[in-house]
Amino acid sequence: MASTPHQDAPPGSGSSLQELLAFIDLETAPSLMLDRALLQERATRNIRVKNPYISFVLGGCEMALSIRSLQEIGYLPSITPLPNLPAWIKGIIQIRGEILSVVDFVALFGLVEERGHGQHNSYLLFKQQEFKFCLPVHRITGVVNFDEQRDHLETLAPGQAAILAGLAGFFKGVLTIDHRRVCILDSDTLGNSPLIKKWQ
């Protein structure tokens, strides 16, 4: 029995170009889906989630706080001292109609100011939920980007550990960036400090 012209042809070899293209799409779809999944997985692995931290000089060391825990930064306005407060609360300031305590970390944590670092010209307005205070610093040095999952944090060097002993429990670690050693502060630990919150 004689065969018809297309009887022994492979699937998808119908008379129309549209059928041929449909057959090719059907055959290659699983491979394309696999390739796309692999590309997406590779892209996800390569994404670095870097969080910005504001860096500043305090107690002769460079430190940084997550920008998520800061409401604003600026030049320190005049401080109004108040009686019967701990020595590490320098007084209060008014920022945008809000009265805030000025918390001096140098006095609170026994930090040693290096020569030339005694005058606090700037401030960070720390905020965690409803808890706020003004942190005076010597100067603000910029922004460092920190990937909490991938960037390696070192421990404090012996010399730094001695200087920053009182504050050591509030550090995540030390980030080395551009030949700088920046002490990364833990905003959650700081914001939950019973000592500071007692006097907010």
C-alpha positions as CSV (number, residue, x, y, z in Angstrom):
1,M,0.0,0.0,0.0
2,A,1.5,3.3,-1.0
3,S,2.0,5.9,1.7
4,T,0.6,9.4,1.6
5,P,3.2,12.2,1.1
6,H,3.4,13.2,4.8
7,Q,2.7,9.8,6.5
8,D,6.3,9.0,7.4
9,A,7.3,12.6,8.2
10,P,8.3,13.5,11.7
11,P,5.8,15.2,14.0
12,G,5.4,18.8,13.4
13,S,6.3,18.6,9.7
14,G,2.8,19.5,8.6
15,S,2.1,21.5,5.6
16,S,2.0,24.9,7.4
17,L,4.9,26.9,8.8
18,Q,2.7,27.7,11.8
19,E,2.5,24.0,12.7
20,L,6.3,23.7,12.4
21,L,6.8,26.7,14.7
22,A,4.3,25.3,17.2
23,F,6.2,21.9,17.2
24,I,9.6,23.7,17.8
25,D,8.1,25.7,20.7
26,L,6.7,22.5,22.2
27,E,10.0,20.7,22.0
28,T,12.2,23.6,23.3
29,A,9.9,24.8,26.1
30,P,11.2,22.5,28.9
31,S,14.8,23.5,28.1
32,L,14.0,27.2,28.0
33,M,12.1,27.0,31.3
34,L,15.1,25.3,32.9
35,D,17.5,27.9,31.5
36,R,15.3,30.7,32.8
37,A,15.1,29.1,36.3
38,L,18.9,28.7,36.4
39,L,19.4,32.3,35.4
40,Q,17.0,33.5,38.0
41,E,18.7,31.4,40.7
42,R,22.1,32.7,39.7
43,A,20.9,36.3,39.8
44,T,19.3,35.9,43.2
45,R,22.6,34.4,44.6
46,N,24.5,37.4,43.2
47,I,22.3,40.1,44.7
48,R,24.0,41.8,47.6
49,V,21.6,43.5,50.0
50,K,23.7,46.3,51.3
51,N,22.2,48.5,54.0
52,P,23.4,52.1,54.4
53,Y,24.9,53.1,57.7
54,I,25.8,56.6,58.8
55,S,29.4,56.8,60.0
56,F,30.7,59.2,62.6
57,V,33.6,59.9,64.9
58,L,33.1,59.5,68.6
59,G,35.5,58.8,71.4
60,G,38.4,58.9,69.0
61,C,36.9,56.0,67.0
62,E,34.8,55.7,63.8
63,M,31.4,54.1,64.4
64,A,28.3,53.6,62.3
65,L,24.5,53.3,62.9
66,S,22.0,51.9,60.5
67,I,20.2,54.7,58.7
68,R,16.9,52.9,59.6
69,S,17.4,53.8,63.2
70,L,18.1,57.4,62.5
71,Q,15.4,60.0,62.1
72,E,17.8,62.8,61.1
73,I,21.3,64.2,61.4
74,G,22.5,67.8,61.6
75,Y,24.5,70.4,63.4
76,L,24.0,70.3,67.2
77,P,21.9,73.2,68.5
78,S,22.3,74.8,71.9
79,I,21.8,72.4,74.8
80,T,19.6,73.4,77.8
81,P,21.1,71.8,80.9
82,L,18.6,70.5,83.5
83,P,19.2,69.7,87.2
84,N,19.1,66.3,88.8
85,L,20.1,64.4,85.7
86,P,23.0,61.9,85.3
87,A,26.2,63.4,84.2
88,W,25.9,61.6,80.8
89,I,22.6,63.5,80.0
90,K,23.9,66.9,78.9
91,G,20.4,68.4,78.9
92,I,17.7,68.8,76.3
93,I,17.4,70.3,72.9
94,Q,14.5,71.2,70.7
95,I,14.4,69.8,67.2
96,R,11.4,70.6,65.0
97,G,9.2,71.3,68.0
98,E,10.2,68.1,69.8
99,I,12.1,68.1,73.1
100,L,14.9,65.4,73.2
101,S,17.4,64.3,75.8
102,V,21.0,64.7,74.8
103,V,22.9,61.5,75.6
104,D,26.7,61.8,75.9
105,F,28.2,58.4,75.0
106,V,31.6,59.5,76.1
107,A,30.5,60.1,79.6
108,L,28.0,57.2,79.7
109,F,30.4,54.5,78.5
110,G,33.7,55.9,79.7
111,L,35.1,56.6,76.3
112,V,38.3,58.6,76.0
113,E,38.2,61.6,73.7
114,E,41.4,62.0,71.6
115,R,43.0,65.4,71.4
116,G,41.0,67.5,69.0
117,H,37.9,65.3,69.3
118,G,36.5,67.0,72.4
119,Q,34.0,69.3,70.7
120,H,30.7,67.8,69.5
121,N,29.5,69.7,66.5
122,S,27.0,67.3,65.0
123,Y,24.2,65.0,66.2
124,L,22.3,61.9,65.2
125,L,18.6,61.6,66.2
126,F,18.3,58.0,67.2
127,K,14.8,56.5,66.9
128,Q,13.4,53.1,67.6
129,Q,9.7,53.0,67.6
130,E,8.7,55.7,70.2
131,F,12.1,55.8,71.9
132,K,14.3,58.7,70.8
133,F,17.3,60.5,71.9
134,C,19.9,62.9,70.5
135,L,23.5,61.5,70.2
136,P,26.1,64.2,69.9
137,V,29.2,63.2,67.9
138,H,32.5,64.9,66.9
139,R,31.7,64.8,63.2
140,I,29.8,62.8,60.7
141,T,32.1,61.1,58.1
142,G,29.6,59.7,55.6
143,V,27.8,56.6,54.6
144,V,29.1,53.0,54.6
145,N,27.2,50.2,52.9
146,F,27.1,47.0,54.9
147,D,25.8,43.6,53.7
148,E,24.7,41.9,56.9
149,Q,24.7,38.4,55.3
150,R,28.0,38.5,53.4
151,D,30.3,41.2,54.8
152,H,32.7,39.9,57.3
153,L,32.9,41.7,60.6
154,E,36.0,41.5,62.7
155,T,36.3,41.7,66.5
156,L,37.7,44.8,68.1
157,A,41.4,45.1,68.1
158,P,43.0,44.9,71.6
159,G,43.7,48.6,71.7
160,Q,40.1,49.5,70.6
161,A,38.6,46.9,73.0
162,A,40.3,48.7,75.9
163,I,39.1,52.1,74.8
164,L,35.6,51.0,73.9
165,A,35.1,48.5,76.8
166,G,32.0,50.2,78.1
167,L,30.3,50.2,74.7
168,A,31.6,46.8,73.5
169,G,28.2,45.1,74.2
170,F,26.5,47.3,71.7
171,F,28.8,46.5,68.7
172,K,28.0,43.9,66.0
173,G,31.7,44.0,65.0
174,V,34.2,46.0,63.0
175,L,33.9,46.5,59.2
176,T,37.1,47.2,57.3
177,I,36.3,49.4,54.3
178,D,38.6,51.7,52.3
179,H,41.4,51.1,54.8
180,R,39.1,52.3,57.6
181,R,38.0,50.2,60.6
182,V,34.4,51.2,61.4
183,C,32.7,49.9,64.5
184,I,29.1,48.8,63.6
185,L,26.7,49.6,66.4
186,D,23.7,47.3,67.0
187,S,20.6,49.5,66.8
188,D,18.3,47.0,68.4
189,T,20.6,46.4,71.4
190,L,21.1,50.2,71.8
191,G,17.4,50.9,71.5
192,N,16.5,48.4,74.2
193,S,19.1,49.5,76.7
194,P,17.3,49.7,80.0
195,L,19.9,52.3,81.3
196,I,19.2,54.8,78.4
197,K,15.4,54.1,78.2
198,K,15.1,54.8,81.9
199,W,16.0,58.4,81.3
200,Q,14.2,59.1,78.0
